[in-house]
Amino acid sequence: MNDATEPCRYETVANALEAQIEAGTWGAGARLPGMRKLAAQFGVSVSTIVTAEQLLEDRGLIEARPRSGYYVREHPWQPPEAPERSAPESTPTAVTGQELVLQVVKAANATDQVRLGAAVPHASFLPAHALQRCFAGVARNWGDRALEYAFPPGPPELRQQVARRMADAGCQHAPEEIIITNGAQEALSLSLRAVANPGDVIAIESPTFYGLLQTIEAQGLRTLEIPTDPDEGIAPEALALALDQWPVAAVMVMPNFGNPLGHCASDERKQALVELCEARQVPLIEDDVYGDLSFEAPRPWAAKAYENSGGVLYCGSFSKTLSPGLRVGWAVPGRFHERLEHLKYAHSAASPAWPGFAVTDLLERGGYDRYLRRVRSDYARVVEAMRRAVARYFPAGTRTTRPMGGFVLWVELPESVDAIQLYRRALAERISIAPGPMFSPTGRFQRCIRLNCAQPRDALVERALARVGELAVELAAGS
């Protein structure tokens, strides 16, 4: 499954030269070799080298000197500091101000924009050819079953493959314990319905995934934001205090590379979180859609791996790994299985059979792990490149998270920068970003944005990042 689109040749050359510069092969003030020598070194044309050097110039790494060539610029790479733990108000509240979400999501469909807002990977990162072959073979391999409803709990062959994948997350579950859903969003929605009623309080990370906030709002629930660390996620001691004070119906977390922070909880923190919820008899809903996208092997265990009483409702999906358009997700709801299976039927009756069988064929053929190794490396590269770009172009004092998986980056701007204004100014120039207030039920994080790093590192994206940085500098200066 090595068919994710390769970066353009000039991008590959530019990335290699950037790595050499950062490693000190070419120090500050050093002259790069001539174009013909570089062309011979990389086995590409001189025109490719010209484009690669222009891209490095856009990235601020080199500068041209008349009749002399390109030289490494003087300023070294300084990683931005990370944001501090969030400190939300410890009071249950209704979800408000989510109208902005649809604007950002709609921008993901606009082909004339640089799409840094919605967390949707560019097609070049996905195994498009492998999926095309599997979709083409569904009718041949599955016959009439591909045309029928896939009633809950879903095709047994697909559930078998999911059970095998979950073993890598430390979860040993039989296919009979798995319910196939229309993506992780439906799994999360059904999990909430299984454990909570309108008016109930749901403890959440702060900031948290805006799709979760939309679901909570639609079900008439209230939220309780819990302090969250940018590196390890929700703080168990803060959650314990909240459970002492408020009648929480469920806790919802994304412990592996959570959206938008990109945090990953340690095994000890996951275990403490599960033990706390079990001791208080509070269901824990886990969203693990980014778990397979760890930059380092092996992938981290899920929180569900530490449960003892079936109180963790696990939600997964292939949307962030194989394709967002598949809408193939699943839930492992533990002791809430019967309730959730009934809700699945009442909510959508069935899941589409065709994409489910295509995913089954793809997983049975093998190569998924090989593809993951490649795309994990790709995401590690583009996330780090995005951090460097933010450090290069954005105002002094800007902070970023340090994700070790996934493909989103949380950016905290200086206090004088309003994220909504920045979003609107960038959108006017056909650049979409995700402003921080959409990740809070009460519009917090007014000087934060989230960036989607799963975009080609080409000149267009580089110029867009530079322009967003310029706009942020203007806002920081009060203009």
C-alpha positions, 0 to 999 in steps of 0.5 A: 500500500505504498501508493500515497502520493509522493511529494513533488521533486522540488519539495523533496529536494527543498526538505532535504536541504532544509534538514541539512541546514538544520543539522549544521551541514550548511551553517549560517552565512554559508553558500549553497553549492551551485545549481548544477552541482545540486542537480547532479547530487539529487539526480534532478533537473536544474529547473527543479533546483531553482524551484526548490531554492525559491521554496527555501527562500519562501521559508526564510532559510536562505537568501539570494545575493546578486551574481553570487548564489544562495546563502544560509540566513543568519537566524537559527531555529528557535522552537516556540514555547508550549502553552500552559495548562488551561484554566476554565471556569469550573461551572456547568454551562450550555454550549453557545456560539457554535455558528462559526463551526459551520463556516469553517467546515464549509471552507473545507469544501472550497477548492479555491482556498488554502485549507488550513482550518478543517482537520481534513488530510490532503489527498496526497497523504491518503492511500487513494490507489489502494482504496480505488482498487478495493472499491472496484472489487467490492461487487466481485468479492461480496456480490449482493451483500454489497447492495444490502443494508449493513444492519447493526452491529455491522458485517462480521468480517469488518468487525473481525478486522477492527478487533485485530486492529484494536489489539495494537491499542492494548484492547482484546475484544471479540467482534461481537463486542464491536458496533459499526457506525457511520464514522466516529462522530456517530459513535460519539453521539450514540455513546452520549445518548446511551449514558446521558439525558437532556440537562445532564453535565458532561465533563470535557477537555478544554479546549476540545473537538468542536464536533463533540460540542455540536453533539452535546448542544444537539442533545440538550446537555451541559458541559463542564470544562476541565483543566487540560495540559498541552502535553498530556491532556485532561488533568485527573486531579482536576477531574476528581475535584469536579466529580466531587462538586458536580453530578457528572453523567459522563466524561469525554476525552481524546487521550491519544493526540487529542484535537486540537492540542495534539496531546498524548496522555501517559499510560499512568495518566490513562490508568488513573483516569479510568480508575477514577471514573470506575471508582465514581461509577461515571462512564468514560467516552474515549475518542481514539481516531488519531491513535494510529497516527503516532510519530513513534512506534508502537502506537499508544494504548487506548484508555479502554485497555485499562478498564475493569468494569466495561465503563469505557465507551471506545469510539474509533474510525478510519477517517483520519487514516484511510479517508475522511469520505469513508465514514467507517467508524465503530464503537466498543461500548462495554456494558452499554452495548445493548443500549447503543446497538438499539440507538444505532438502529433507531438513529440510522438503521444501518451503515453503508455496506460498500465502503465497509466491505472496501475497508475490510478488503483493504485490511485483509490484503495487508499493507495497512501497517506499512502505509501507517509507517509511511504516513506517520513519518509524513505527518511528523515532518509536516507538523514540525515544518508547521511549527518552524513556519509559525516560529518564522512568520508569527509575532514574537511571543507566539506559542505552539503545542508539541504534538507527537502524533496526528496532524493538527497544531494549536497556536497561542498568539499574543494577548492583543491578537483576536483569533476571530479577526485573524480568521476573517482577515485570512478568509478574505484572502482565501486562507482558512484557519480554525479560530480558538473560540470554536473549541470551547463551549463558552468562546474561550481561547480568543487568541488561539488558532488551530492549523491543519498540517496535513497539507503539501509543503509547497510554495502556495502553503508556505506563502499562505502561512507567511501571510497569516503570520503577517496578519497576526503581526498587524493585529498584534501591533493594533492595526 
